Amino acid sequence: MAPERPGEPPVSRIRLDQPRIRRPKLLPAYDPEAFGRLSERVARFIGTGRFLVWMTVIVVVWVVWNISAPDELRWDEYPFIFLTLALSLQASYAAPLILLAQNRQADRDRVNLEQDRKQNERSIADTEYLTREIAALRMGLGEVATRDWIRSELEDLVRELHERRDLFPPGASRGSDESDR
């Protein structure tokens, strides 16, 4: 930091161990959520057929009254400057409110999209895990004796026993050593 020079105001130092000095706010405080909800309600109403019907009725009544009413009861003569001003004022408020409602909807959509993306990632991870588990089970089952394999092994053993019985019939002497005693 540059040293202070004589005649200049002191250099403001930012100290993190002291609270900041509160500055008076020039704008009134408001709740952004409440204002956002209000803007969404207004935008929803402006986007309905009811609003268009009421706006059309008001404009038609305005024009008819200011054309056909007696001169002393008319408040807006033929070029309808006051009507134009009122409609411009309504449009100047409607457009930002609609944009604010769209921004809030875009924020909600972004949050939903992020949640959907995370859910998809979890689903993909679960699917990959289950796929690996199924593959491991299949590999393990490849080493397990199946019913058909056991049946074929037993059939081979029975066949082999029958062949041995044919070679050595049950009543034949097999080289007994009783006579040698």
Backbone bond lengths (Angstrom), bond angles and torsions (degrees), N, CA, C in turn:
res aa  C-N    CA-C-N  psi(-1)  N-CA   C-N-CA  omega(-1)  CA-C   N-CA-C  phi
1 M - - - 1.429 - - 1.517 109.91 -
2 A 1.310 114.57 143.45 1.465 118.47 -179.45 1.524 109.55 -75.36
3 P 1.319 116.57 142.71 1.474 118.69 178.80 1.523 109.73 -68.05
4 E 1.326 114.40 154.02 1.457 119.48 179.96 1.528 109.18 -72.39
5 R 1.322 114.46 141.01 1.460 120.01 179.17 1.528 109.01 -103.67
6 P 1.302 117.31 149.83 1.473 118.77 179.34 1.528 110.08 -63.11
7 G 1.332 115.68 136.25 1.462 120.76 178.06 1.523 113.00 91.78
8 E 1.330 119.43 -11.43 1.466 122.26 179.03 1.526 108.84 -101.57
9 P 1.327 115.33 151.04 1.466 116.87 177.24 1.526 109.86 -66.91
10 P 1.314 117.54 153.22 1.471 119.59 -178.52 1.532 110.83 -62.73
11 V 1.327 114.50 146.52 1.451 120.98 179.04 1.530 107.28 -72.89
12 S 1.343 115.16 129.64 1.471 117.46 -179.02 1.528 108.79 -74.62
13 R 1.272 114.54 131.34 1.455 120.35 179.52 1.519 108.29 -107.98
14 I 1.302 115.24 136.48 1.456 119.91 178.17 1.513 107.59 -89.78
15 R 1.299 115.66 119.46 1.450 120.20 179.64 1.516 108.07 -114.42
16 L 1.300 114.51 126.24 1.450 119.19 -177.29 1.527 112.62 -82.45
17 D 1.345 116.46 -13.09 1.455 118.98 -179.03 1.524 112.78 -90.96
18 Q 1.323 116.98 2.43 1.456 120.95 179.66 1.528 109.14 -126.94
19 P 1.337 116.27 143.74 1.468 118.39 178.96 1.521 110.88 -67.51
20 R 1.320 114.48 151.45 1.459 119.44 178.61 1.519 110.01 -71.54
21 I 1.298 114.63 151.22 1.463 119.89 177.36 1.519 107.61 -77.11
22 R 1.335 116.05 128.49 1.454 119.93 179.36 1.512 109.99 -74.80
23 R 1.312 113.85 132.88 1.459 119.49 177.38 1.522 108.36 -98.27
24 P 1.307 116.95 144.22 1.469 117.88 177.47 1.531 109.41 -66.88
25 K 1.319 115.45 137.80 1.460 119.93 -179.19 1.521 109.09 -88.57
26 L 1.322 114.60 133.86 1.460 119.55 179.91 1.524 111.87 -83.58
27 L 1.331 116.01 -28.40 1.460 120.19 -179.17 1.527 109.90 -94.37
28 P 1.318 116.64 147.91 1.469 118.34 177.74 1.530 110.83 -68.86
29 A 1.301 116.35 151.28 1.468 121.11 178.69 1.529 108.91 -79.57
30 Y 1.303 115.43 143.08 1.465 120.47 177.77 1.518 108.44 -148.62
31 D 1.308 115.14 159.32 1.462 121.65 178.88 1.523 108.29 -90.97
32 P 1.337 118.64 111.70 1.462 120.11 -177.26 1.531 112.79 -62.80
33 E 1.334 116.80 -32.17 1.467 119.09 179.13 1.516 110.97 -66.80
34 A 1.325 116.72 -44.71 1.466 120.36 179.82 1.533 109.70 -63.86
35 F 1.318 116.19 -41.71 1.462 119.44 178.85 1.525 110.79 -65.22
36 G 1.324 116.50 -38.74 1.461 120.80 177.80 1.522 111.61 -64.03
37 R 1.343 116.46 -42.78 1.471 119.52 177.95 1.519 111.13 -63.47
38 L 1.347 116.03 -41.13 1.466 119.73 177.66 1.524 110.45 -62.10
39 S 1.318 117.15 -43.11 1.465 120.00 -179.45 1.523 111.00 -64.00
40 E 1.350 116.84 -36.22 1.468 118.94 177.83 1.521 111.04 -67.06
41 R 1.339 116.85 -39.65 1.472 118.90 177.80 1.516 110.99 -64.11
42 V 1.332 116.76 -42.89 1.470 120.01 179.39 1.521 110.01 -64.29
43 A 1.326 117.05 -43.81 1.472 120.56 -179.71 1.525 110.54 -63.25
44 R 1.337 117.10 -39.64 1.467 119.33 177.50 1.520 110.99 -63.87
45 F 1.334 116.79 -40.99 1.466 119.75 -179.78 1.524 110.94 -67.93
46 I 1.333 117.05 -41.37 1.466 120.16 -179.38 1.524 110.43 -64.54
47 G 1.307 117.45 -27.53 1.455 120.80 -178.66 1.518 114.34 -86.81
48 T 1.328 118.16 13.12 1.466 120.49 -178.42 1.522 111.28 -104.41
49 G 1.305 114.46 161.95 1.465 120.19 174.96 1.518 111.32 -68.26
50 R 1.333 117.45 -31.18 1.466 121.24 178.23 1.525 110.68 -58.42
51 F 1.341 116.75 -44.22 1.466 119.73 178.83 1.527 110.70 -61.73
52 L 1.326 116.55 -44.40 1.470 119.28 179.97 1.519 111.48 -62.17
53 V 1.328 117.26 -40.34 1.465 120.25 179.13 1.520 110.02 -64.96
54 W 1.327 117.88 -48.09 1.458 120.59 -179.98 1.532 111.69 -63.33
55 M 1.313 116.76 -41.15 1.467 119.62 178.86 1.526 110.18 -63.63
56 T 1.314 117.59 -41.54 1.463 121.44 178.85 1.523 110.33 -64.74
57 V 1.325 117.19 -43.52 1.475 120.43 179.44 1.519 110.18 -61.54
58 I 1.333 117.19 -45.20 1.471 120.48 -179.68 1.524 110.84 -61.53
59 V 1.325 117.37 -45.12 1.470 120.48 -178.73 1.529 110.43 -65.56
60 V 1.327 117.75 -42.51 1.471 120.74 -179.96 1.527 110.40 -64.76
61 V 1.335 117.07 -45.21 1.470 119.97 178.49 1.523 110.01 -62.14
62 W 1.318 116.74 -41.89 1.466 121.15 -179.96 1.533 110.04 -59.29
63 V 1.315 114.89 -50.82 1.478 119.47 -176.80 1.533 110.35 -65.20
64 V 1.333 117.32 -46.19 1.471 120.30 -178.84 1.517 110.67 -63.19
65 W 1.333 117.43 -42.92 1.463 119.79 179.84 1.525 111.11 -62.62
66 N 1.336 116.89 -45.02 1.465 119.86 -175.92 1.525 112.90 -76.56
67 I 1.317 118.02 -8.15 1.468 120.60 174.16 1.517 110.37 -98.10
68 S 1.338 117.94 -41.32 1.466 120.29 -170.74 1.521 114.15 -101.93
69 A 1.304 120.11 -12.72 1.469 121.62 -179.37 1.526 109.61 -74.43
70 P 1.337 117.33 157.85 1.477 120.21 175.29 1.530 110.54 -60.09
71 D 1.304 116.30 153.50 1.469 122.00 -174.45 1.520 113.18 -55.35
72 E 1.318 118.79 -38.35 1.472 120.30 -176.93 1.541 112.29 -74.07
73 L 1.353 119.00 -16.82 1.469 121.78 179.22 1.523 113.09 -98.59
74 R 1.306 118.38 -5.86 1.463 121.31 178.41 1.524 109.60 -79.52
75 W 1.320 116.80 136.31 1.470 119.29 177.14 1.519 112.78 -112.96
76 D 1.359 116.64 -7.15 1.471 119.76 -179.63 1.523 107.18 -145.14
77 E 1.331 116.69 107.11 1.462 120.78 -177.07 1.532 111.02 -72.92
78 Y 1.327 116.48 179.21 1.460 123.83 -167.07 1.531 117.34 -44.19
79 P 1.283 124.87 -48.60 1.469 115.55 -176.95 1.537 112.43 -66.33
80 F 1.346 115.96 -6.26 1.470 122.34 176.09 1.536 112.28 52.05
81 I 1.325 113.78 53.87 1.468 120.31 -179.37 1.529 110.37 -64.52
82 F 1.319 117.55 -42.40 1.460 120.48 -178.73 1.535 111.18 -66.29
83 L 1.331 117.92 -38.48 1.468 121.43 176.09 1.525 110.37 -63.05
84 T 1.336 116.19 -43.56 1.466 120.20 178.17 1.525 110.58 -61.30
85 L 1.332 115.63 -41.82 1.461 120.25 178.13 1.536 110.73 -63.23
86 A 1.319 117.50 -43.98 1.468 121.12 -179.47 1.531 110.74 -63.77
87 L 1.337 116.40 -43.60 1.462 119.21 179.68 1.527 111.26 -67.58
88 S 1.316 117.06 -37.76 1.471 120.11 177.07 1.523 110.85 -65.00
89 L 1.328 116.50 -40.85 1.452 120.50 178.44 1.534 110.59 -63.99
90 Q 1.329 116.05 -43.17 1.470 119.99 177.81 1.520 110.49 -61.61
91 A 1.322 117.73 -43.25 1.466 121.60 -179.78 1.532 110.95 -67.41
92 S 1.344 115.89 -37.47 1.471 118.05 -178.91 1.520 111.68 -67.66
93 Y 1.315 118.44 -26.63 1.464 120.53 174.95 1.528 111.88 -87.67
94 A 1.320 116.10 -33.71 1.463 119.42 -176.29 1.528 111.61 -67.58
95 A 1.309 117.79 -43.11 1.463 121.06 -175.95 1.533 112.11 -60.33
96 P 1.332 119.98 -50.31 1.474 118.43 178.78 1.530 112.86 -65.37
97 L 1.337 117.07 -35.34 1.460 118.82 178.54 1.522 110.59 -64.98
98 I 1.325 116.94 -40.03 1.455 120.87 178.04 1.534 109.91 -65.58
99 L 1.333 116.49 -42.47 1.471 119.27 177.98 1.527 111.70 -63.45
100 L 1.330 116.79 -39.50 1.462 120.17 177.92 1.520 110.45 -63.62
101 A 1.326 116.74 -42.52 1.466 120.07 177.88 1.527 110.51 -63.88
102 Q 1.329 117.25 -39.26 1.467 120.14 177.81 1.524 111.32 -65.71
103 N 1.326 117.20 -38.97 1.465 120.37 177.88 1.524 111.02 -63.93
104 R 1.336 116.20 -41.91 1.467 119.06 177.86 1.524 110.43 -63.92
105 Q 1.333 116.56 -40.21 1.466 119.78 178.38 1.528 110.29 -65.55
106 A 1.326 116.84 -39.54 1.467 120.38 177.93 1.532 110.45 -63.42
107 D 1.337 117.16 -38.84 1.465 120.24 177.02 1.525 110.79 -63.83
108 R 1.340 116.55 -43.72 1.467 119.54 177.75 1.519 110.64 -63.36
109 D 1.338 116.71 -41.32 1.466 120.14 178.35 1.521 111.42 -62.80
110 R 1.335 116.17 -38.69 1.466 120.56 179.41 1.532 110.30 -64.74
111 V 1.325 116.79 -42.42 1.469 120.53 178.38 1.530 109.83 -64.63
112 N 1.337 116.61 -44.59 1.472 119.84 178.09 1.517 111.29 -62.34
113 L 1.316 116.59 -40.15 1.466 120.56 178.96 1.526 110.54 -63.18
114 E 1.319 116.31 -41.72 1.466 120.47 178.93 1.526 110.16 -64.65
115 Q 1.332 117.05 -41.96 1.465 119.96 177.63 1.524 110.81 -64.65
116 D 1.332 116.87 -41.33 1.467 120.23 177.35 1.519 111.40 -63.15
117 R 1.330 116.24 -40.18 1.468 120.14 179.30 1.529 110.56 -63.40
118 K 1.331 116.24 -43.61 1.469 119.34 178.65 1.526 110.75 -64.77
119 Q 1.329 116.60 -40.25 1.463 119.86 178.21 1.519 110.60 -63.93
120 N 1.340 117.06 -40.17 1.466 120.75 177.34 1.517 111.06 -63.53
121 E 1.342 117.02 -41.05 1.463 120.11 177.79 1.524 110.62 -61.53
122 R 1.344 116.82 -42.87 1.459 119.79 178.39 1.528 110.45 -64.04
123 S 1.333 116.57 -41.17 1.467 120.01 179.92 1.524 110.91 -64.16
124 I 1.318 116.67 -41.71 1.469 120.63 178.72 1.530 109.95 -64.32
125 A 1.342 116.53 -43.20 1.466 119.65 179.07 1.531 110.33 -62.95
126 D 1.336 116.85 -42.10 1.469 119.69 178.22 1.519 110.90 -63.95
127 T 1.327 116.49 -41.90 1.469 120.42 179.81 1.521 110.88 -63.45
128 E 1.332 117.10 -43.70 1.462 120.14 178.15 1.529 111.26 -62.93
129 Y 1.328 116.53 -40.64 1.469 120.36 178.42 1.525 110.01 -61.98
130 L 1.343 116.44 -47.65 1.458 119.57 179.94 1.522 111.80 -63.85
131 T 1.327 116.98 -35.92 1.464 120.49 177.56 1.521 110.58 -63.46
132 R 1.341 117.19 -43.27 1.463 120.39 177.57 1.528 110.87 -63.95
133 E 1.319 117.46 -40.26 1.460 120.74 179.40 1.528 111.05 -64.49
134 I 1.329 117.10 -42.77 1.468 120.40 178.73 1.522 110.14 -64.03
135 A 1.340 117.02 -41.02 1.461 119.96 178.06 1.536 110.68 -62.64
136 A 1.329 116.62 -40.56 1.474 119.94 178.89 1.527 110.04 -65.48
137 L 1.322 116.74 -39.93 1.472 119.38 177.75 1.523 111.27 -64.42
138 R 1.314 116.62 -40.99 1.471 119.57 178.25 1.524 111.22 -63.02
139 M 1.330 115.50 -42.21 1.466 118.58 178.33 1.524 110.06 -64.54
140 G 1.322 117.08 -40.24 1.458 120.65 178.39 1.517 111.20 -66.38
141 L 1.327 117.40 -37.27 1.458 120.40 178.22 1.517 112.02 -68.96
142 G 1.320 117.39 -24.53 1.458 120.47 177.16 1.513 111.24 -64.52
143 E 1.322 117.39 -26.09 1.454 121.89 -179.39 1.527 112.42 -94.39
144 V 1.316 118.23 -8.23 1.457 122.11 -178.44 1.524 109.09 -89.02
145 A 1.328 114.48 142.16 1.467 119.22 179.22 1.522 109.15 -71.19
146 T 1.309 115.65 127.64 1.457 120.09 178.53 1.519 109.77 -92.24
147 R 1.300 116.92 168.01 1.461 122.88 -179.91 1.526 110.75 -61.33
148 D 1.330 117.13 -43.70 1.463 120.68 -179.68 1.528 111.03 -64.34
149 W 1.312 117.41 -39.93 1.465 120.38 -179.78 1.526 110.42 -65.88
150 I 1.346 116.77 -43.97 1.468 120.30 178.89 1.528 109.97 -63.52
151 R 1.320 117.87 -41.77 1.466 121.66 178.68 1.524 110.61 -60.26
152 S 1.338 116.65 -44.98 1.474 118.71 -179.91 1.526 111.17 -65.90
153 E 1.332 118.69 -36.28 1.460 121.55 178.01 1.520 110.53 -66.04
154 L 1.341 116.49 -41.66 1.456 119.52 178.45 1.532 111.40 -65.61
155 E 1.317 116.73 -40.27 1.464 120.39 177.39 1.528 110.39 -61.41
156 D 1.341 117.00 -40.75 1.471 120.64 177.27 1.530 111.09 -62.95
157 L 1.331 117.41 -40.95 1.463 120.68 178.66 1.534 111.54 -65.71
158 V 1.323 116.95 -41.62 1.463 120.63 178.63 1.517 109.72 -63.66
159 R 1.299 117.15 -42.44 1.465 121.49 178.33 1.530 110.36 -62.07
160 E 1.312 116.21 -42.77 1.461 120.40 179.46 1.532 110.95 -64.82
161 L 1.333 117.88 -39.29 1.463 121.45 176.69 1.531 111.14 -63.51
162 H 1.331 116.42 -41.42 1.472 119.79 177.55 1.527 110.82 -63.23
163 E 1.305 117.27 -39.44 1.474 120.20 178.48 1.515 110.64 -64.39
164 R 1.328 118.37 -41.21 1.463 121.74 179.29 1.534 110.66 -66.86
165 R 1.321 118.02 -36.48 1.457 120.96 179.38 1.514 109.84 -65.91
166 D 1.366 115.65 -35.73 1.464 118.58 178.41 1.526 110.30 -68.49
167 L 1.309 118.70 -35.95 1.463 121.85 179.36 1.524 111.43 -72.35
168 F 1.288 119.23 -37.71 1.460 124.58 -178.27 1.525 108.80 -124.23
169 P 1.331 118.63 85.74 1.468 120.48 -179.57 1.532 109.79 -62.91
170 P 1.301 119.26 155.67 1.457 122.35 -172.43 1.535 113.92 -69.08
171 G 1.256 125.84 -30.57 1.466 124.60 -175.62 1.515 113.89 -89.41
172 A 1.266 121.76 -13.59 1.459 124.78 -175.23 1.507 110.60 -74.94
173 S 1.379 114.01 144.18 1.459 117.85 178.72 1.508 108.59 -77.29
174 R 1.227 111.48 147.81 1.469 115.69 -173.97 1.512 108.86 -117.41
175 G 1.125 119.38 50.00 1.478 119.73 177.07 1.495 110.49 69.81
176 S 1.340 115.14 56.79 1.430 118.86 -178.93 1.529 109.26 -72.92
177 D 1.230 118.84 147.95 1.448 121.94 -178.89 1.530 112.26 -103.34
178 E 1.346 118.68 18.11 1.468 121.86 -178.56 1.526 111.11 -67.68
179 S 1.269 118.03 -36.19 1.461 120.33 -177.96 1.524 110.56 -70.11
180 D 1.254 117.83 -22.20 1.460 121.77 -178.44 1.525 111.34 -80.43
181 R 1.217 122.10 -4.17 1.449 121.80 -176.88 1.423 114.29 -88.14
